[in-house]
């Protein structure tokens, strides 16, 4: 599924409410798609090595938070990432939550 992400926490910045939380990747939201917290759906962006304002890509995984009300989407331009690479990229924030990485079975170059 292709989506457009508006980046509100650029790579290299800190969380506005948690100044110790550094963003090593771009992070944003999908306009007009509501998440479990009643706000627009959050998304991690993989594969972009510079701060950006917006991104269009494929949803390659969903991070289901077991001990929270919202899930996070993982968006990239390709499906080349392993589960381990995704987990490593999002660990800066997801280390604080019990979660499950959800992907389509056998996903490598398929679309969700």
C-alpha positions, 0 to 999 in steps of 0.5 A, a space after each residue: 500500500 502506497 502512502 504519503 508521509 508528512 515528516 514532523 520529526 526529522 532525522 537528527 532532531 529530538 522529541 518535543 516533549 521528551 528531550 532525551 529521545 533522539 530521532 535517528 530516522 525521519 518520523 511523521 504521520 499519514 494525513 487523513 488516516 486516523 491511528 489508535 490514539 485518535 490522531 493521524 497515523 504515525 510512521 517510521 521512514 526507512 531508507 532516507 539518509 537525510 532530513 526531509 519534509 515529506 515522503 511517499 513510499 510503501 507500508 512494509 510493516 506494522 509495529 503493533 504495540 501490545 501495551 499502548 493504544 496505537 500502532 506504527 507503520 513502517 514506510 520505505 521505497 522498497 521491501 528490502 529490509 529484514 525484520 532485524 533491520 527494521 527492529 534495529 532502526 525503530 529501537 530508539 523509540 520502540 525499546 520502551 514498548 512491548 510490540 510485535 513486528 507484523 509483515 506479510 508472510 514471505 514478504 520481500 518484494 510484495 506489497 501489503 
